[in-house]
Amino acid sequence: MKEMIRYGLILALICAIAAGLLAGVNELTRGKIAAQAYAEEQAALKEVMPLAAKFTEVKSGDELLYYKALDNQDKIVGFIFKAGAKGYSSLVQTLAGIFPDGSISAIKVVSQNETPGLGMRITEKKFTGQFSGKDSLSLSGVQAITGATISSRAVMDSVKKKAAEVLELIKNEK
């Protein structure tokens, strides 16, 4: 009985030390991880709206609604929003840039875990490049990927839906 208690205390001590070390490493790397995430986000924003010099967040409470893309004179050149929908096997999240007239500048799939091979093709330029210059409310002319229709439709439907919401919010900002 004494031996079982001794082993339990040793195990508890090992767990406490491991938890303390993990907490310390987390605290040390938190700033670097946040800085890297911010840099990646800024690069993605610049990729979907290359005309912009800076981006400002528009929020409602804690919820991010969209970004305003501004040039060097702080004039609005477009808007960027995040859209997401359920694909074949995961949530597909997309970043899309639209000009004030409602046409799409570009899109970028920022998060997905679709089927390797077929579903992953939604991240390829051959698919995402089709969106440039298209009307964000209709996306006419954008072709789904054969064999990855569900994933393709998830991107297309989420962009159309979110674009309609954002265009309604920004109609006075043009």
Contacts in CASP RR format, 6 or more apart in sequence:
PFRMAT RR
TARGET T0000
AUTHOR 0000-0000-0000
METHOD contacts of the structure
MODEL  1
MKEMIRYGLILALICAIAAGLLAGVNELTRGKIAAQAYAEEQAALKEVMP
LAAKFTEVKSGDELLYYKALDNQDKIVGFIFKAGAKGYSSLVQTLAGIFP
DGSISAIKVVSQNETPGLGMRITEKKFTGQFSGKDSLSLSGVQAITGATI
SSRAVMDSVKKKAAEVLELIKNEK
42 55 0 8 1.000
44 95 0 8 1.000
44 108 0 8 1.000
44 110 0 8 1.000
45 52 0 8 1.000
45 55 0 8 1.000
45 67 0 8 1.000
45 69 0 8 1.000
45 80 0 8 1.000
45 95 0 8 1.000
46 52 0 8 1.000
47 106 0 8 1.000
47 108 0 8 1.000
48 80 0 8 1.000
48 95 0 8 1.000
48 96 0 8 1.000
48 97 0 8 1.000
48 105 0 8 1.000
48 106 0 8 1.000
48 107 0 8 1.000
48 108 0 8 1.000
49 55 0 8 1.000
49 69 0 8 1.000
49 77 0 8 1.000
49 78 0 8 1.000
49 80 0 8 1.000
49 97 0 8 1.000
49 105 0 8 1.000
49 106 0 8 1.000
50 105 0 8 1.000
50 106 0 8 1.000
51 69 0 8 1.000
51 71 0 8 1.000
51 77 0 8 1.000
51 78 0 8 1.000
51 105 0 8 1.000
52 69 0 8 1.000
52 70 0 8 1.000
52 71 0 8 1.000
52 77 0 8 1.000
52 78 0 8 1.000
53 70 0 8 1.000
53 71 0 8 1.000
53 72 0 8 1.000
54 69 0 8 1.000
54 70 0 8 1.000
55 67 0 8 1.000
55 68 0 8 1.000
55 69 0 8 1.000
55 70 0 8 1.000
55 80 0 8 1.000
56 67 0 8 1.000
56 68 0 8 1.000
56 70 0 8 1.000
57 64 0 8 1.000
57 67 0 8 1.000
58 64 0 8 1.000
58 65 0 8 1.000
58 66 0 8 1.000
58 67 0 8 1.000
58 68 0 8 1.000
58 169 0 8 1.000
59 65 0 8 1.000
64 82 0 8 1.000
65 81 0 8 1.000
65 166 0 8 1.000
65 169 0 8 1.000
66 79 0 8 1.000
66 80 0 8 1.000
66 81 0 8 1.000
66 166 0 8 1.000
66 169 0 8 1.000
66 170 0 8 1.000
67 79 0 8 1.000
67 80 0 8 1.000
67 81 0 8 1.000
68 76 0 8 1.000
68 78 0 8 1.000
68 79 0 8 1.000
68 173 0 8 1.000
69 76 0 8 1.000
69 77 0 8 1.000
69 78 0 8 1.000
69 79 0 8 1.000
69 80 0 8 1.000
69 97 0 8 1.000
70 76 0 8 1.000
70 77 0 8 1.000
71 77 0 8 1.000
76 100 0 8 1.000
76 173 0 8 1.000
76 174 0 8 1.000
77 99 0 8 1.000
77 100 0 8 1.000
78 97 0 8 1.000
78 98 0 8 1.000
78 99 0 8 1.000
78 100 0 8 1.000
78 105 0 8 1.000
79 97 0 8 1.000
79 98 0 8 1.000
79 100 0 8 1.000
79 166 0 8 1.000
79 170 0 8 1.000
80 95 0 8 1.000
80 96 0 8 1.000
80 97 0 8 1.000
80 98 0 8 1.000
81 95 0 8 1.000
81 96 0 8 1.000
81 97 0 8 1.000
81 98 0 8 1.000
81 162 0 8 1.000
81 163 0 8 1.000
81 166 0 8 1.000
82 93 0 8 1.000
82 94 0 8 1.000
82 95 0 8 1.000
82 96 0 8 1.000
82 110 0 8 1.000
82 162 0 8 1.000
83 93 0 8 1.000
83 94 0 8 1.000
83 95 0 8 1.000
83 96 0 8 1.000
83 158 0 8 1.000
83 159 0 8 1.000
83 161 0 8 1.000
83 162 0 8 1.000
83 163 0 8 1.000
84 91 0 8 1.000
84 92 0 8 1.000
84 93 0 8 1.000
84 94 0 8 1.000
84 154 0 8 1.000
84 158 0 8 1.000
84 162 0 8 1.000
85 91 0 8 1.000
85 92 0 8 1.000
85 154 0 8 1.000
85 155 0 8 1.000
85 157 0 8 1.000
85 158 0 8 1.000
85 161 0 8 1.000
86 92 0 8 1.000
86 154 0 8 1.000
87 112 0 8 1.000
87 114 0 8 1.000
87 150 0 8 1.000
87 151 0 8 1.000
87 153 0 8 1.000
87 154 0 8 1.000
88 114 0 8 1.000
88 115 0 8 1.000
88 119 0 8 1.000
88 148 0 8 1.000
88 150 0 8 1.000
88 151 0 8 1.000
88 154 0 8 1.000
89 113 0 8 1.000
89 114 0 8 1.000
89 115 0 8 1.000
90 112 0 8 1.000
90 113 0 8 1.000
90 114 0 8 1.000
91 111 0 8 1.000
91 112 0 8 1.000
91 113 0 8 1.000
92 109 0 8 1.000
92 111 0 8 1.000
92 112 0 8 1.000
92 114 0 8 1.000
92 122 0 8 1.000
92 151 0 8 1.000
92 154 0 8 1.000
92 155 0 8 1.000
92 158 0 8 1.000
93 109 0 8 1.000
93 110 0 8 1.000
93 111 0 8 1.000
93 112 0 8 1.000
94 107 0 8 1.000
94 108 0 8 1.000
94 109 0 8 1.000
94 110 0 8 1.000
94 155 0 8 1.000
94 158 0 8 1.000
94 159 0 8 1.000
95 107 0 8 1.000
95 108 0 8 1.000
95 110 0 8 1.000
96 104 0 8 1.000
96 106 0 8 1.000
96 107 0 8 1.000
96 108 0 8 1.000
96 131 0 8 1.000
96 136 0 8 1.000
96 159 0 8 1.000
96 162 0 8 1.000
96 163 0 8 1.000
97 104 0 8 1.000
97 105 0 8 1.000
97 106 0 8 1.000
97 107 0 8 1.000
98 104 0 8 1.000
98 105 0 8 1.000
98 136 0 8 1.000
98 163 0 8 1.000
98 166 0 8 1.000
98 167 0 8 1.000
99 105 0 8 1.000
100 170 0 8 1.000
100 173 0 8 1.000
100 174 0 8 1.000
102 135 0 8 1.000
102 136 0 8 1.000
102 137 0 8 1.000
102 163 0 8 1.000
102 167 0 8 1.000
103 133 0 8 1.000
103 134 0 8 1.000
103 135 0 8 1.000
103 136 0 8 1.000
104 131 0 8 1.000
104 132 0 8 1.000
104 133 0 8 1.000
104 134 0 8 1.000
104 135 0 8 1.000
104 136 0 8 1.000
104 139 0 8 1.000
104 159 0 8 1.000
104 163 0 8 1.000
105 132 0 8 1.000
105 133 0 8 1.000
106 128 0 8 1.000
106 129 0 8 1.000
106 131 0 8 1.000
106 132 0 8 1.000
107 128 0 8 1.000
107 129 0 8 1.000
107 131 0 8 1.000
107 155 0 8 1.000
107 159 0 8 1.000
108 128 0 8 1.000
109 122 0 8 1.000
109 123 0 8 1.000
109 128 0 8 1.000
109 155 0 8 1.000
112 120 0 8 1.000
112 122 0 8 1.000
112 123 0 8 1.000
112 151 0 8 1.000
114 120 0 8 1.000
114 122 0 8 1.000
114 148 0 8 1.000
114 151 0 8 1.000
115 148 0 8 1.000
115 151 0 8 1.000
118 145 0 8 1.000
118 147 0 8 1.000
118 148 0 8 1.000
118 151 0 8 1.000
119 145 0 8 1.000
119 147 0 8 1.000
119 148 0 8 1.000
119 151 0 8 1.000
121 127 0 8 1.000
121 145 0 8 1.000
121 148 0 8 1.000
121 151 0 8 1.000
122 128 0 8 1.000
122 145 0 8 1.000
122 148 0 8 1.000
122 151 0 8 1.000
122 152 0 8 1.000
122 155 0 8 1.000
127 145 0 8 1.000
127 152 0 8 1.000
127 155 0 8 1.000
130 141 0 8 1.000
130 142 0 8 1.000
130 143 0 8 1.000
131 139 0 8 1.000
131 142 0 8 1.000
131 159 0 8 1.000
134 140 0 8 1.000
134 141 0 8 1.000
134 142 0 8 1.000
136 159 0 8 1.000
136 160 0 8 1.000
136 163 0 8 1.000
136 164 0 8 1.000
136 167 0 8 1.000
137 160 0 8 1.000
137 163 0 8 1.000
137 164 0 8 1.000
137 167 0 8 1.000
138 160 0 8 1.000
139 156 0 8 1.000
139 159 0 8 1.000
139 160 0 8 1.000
142 156 0 8 1.000
144 152 0 8 1.000
144 153 0 8 1.000
144 156 0 8 1.000
145 151 0 8 1.000
145 152 0 8 1.000
END
